[in-house]
């Protein structure tokens, strides 16, 4: 007697474990990259870890080179900001106070 497969999917259309791992890994990597591009959260998170506290956020938008300290009305996480541990570091890179 011929054994029937537990699935109705033909064997040539089933995904191997290696292929599943590659596809799932690619999707997770793509989502992480998208999150970074949209929010800048990874750059900010690494700056927080490196500084041991919230970093100074510096904005290079247009001709304005301003920095914002934590608690400022304009302080935010953005993929367009650079982050420095101190205001002195931001000033040394040519940024001015933004408030």
C-alpha positions in Angstrom: 0.0 0.0 0.0 1.2 3.5 -0.8 1.6 5.8 2.2 -0.2 9.1 2.0 1.5 12.3 3.0 0.0 14.1 6.0 -0.2 17.2 3.8 -1.9 17.6 0.5 1.0 19.9 -0.7 3.2 18.2 -3.3 6.8 17.5 -2.0 8.4 19.8 -4.6 6.3 22.8 -3.3 7.2 22.4 0.4 9.7 24.8 1.9 12.9 23.3 3.4 13.9 24.4 6.9 16.9 26.2 5.4 14.7 28.2 3.0 12.2 29.1 5.8 15.1 30.3 7.9 16.4 32.5 5.1 13.0 34.0 4.3 12.2 34.7 7.9 15.6 36.2 8.6 15.3 38.4 5.5 11.9 39.6 6.6 13.1 40.4 10.1 16.2 42.2 8.7 14.1 44.2 6.3 11.7 45.3 9.1 14.6 46.4 11.3 16.1 48.4 8.4 12.7 50.0 7.7 12.4 50.9 11.4 15.8 52.5 11.4 15.0 54.5 8.2 11.7 55.7 9.5 12.5 56.4 13.2 16.2 56.4 13.7 15.6 54.3 16.8 18.8 52.2 16.5 21.1 55.1 16.1 19.5 56.8 19.1 19.6 53.6 21.2 23.3 53.1 20.6 23.9 56.7 21.5 22.0 56.2 24.8 24.0 53.1 25.6 27.3 54.8 24.7 26.6 58.0 26.7 24.9 56.3 29.6 22.1 58.8 29.4 20.0 60.6 26.8 22.4 62.2 24.2 22.3 65.7 22.8 20.4 65.7 19.4 22.0 67.7 16.6 20.1 68.7 13.5 21.9 69.5 10.2 18.7 70.4 8.3 19.4 73.0 5.7 21.9 75.6 6.8 20.8 75.3 10.4 23.3 73.4 12.6 21.5 73.3 15.9 21.6 71.0 18.9 18.9 70.2 21.4 19.3 69.0 24.9 17.0 66.4 26.5 13.9 68.1 27.8 13.9 70.7 25.0 10.7 71.2 23.0 12.5 70.3 19.8 14.3 67.2 21.2 13.2 64.1 19.4 14.4 60.8 17.9 14.9 61.2 14.2 16.9 59.5 11.4 18.1 63.0 10.4 19.8 63.8 13.8 23.3 63.1 15.0 23.7 62.4 18.6 26.5 63.5 21.0 27.1 62.8 24.6 27.7 66.4 25.6 26.9 69.9 24.4 30.7 70.5 24.2 31.0 67.7 21.6 28.1 69.2 19.6 29.7 72.7 19.7 33.0 71.3 18.6 31.3 69.8 15.5 29.9 73.3 14.6 26.4 73.1 16.1 24.7 76.0 17.9 22.1 75.9 20.7 18.7 75.4 19.1 16.5 76.9 21.9 
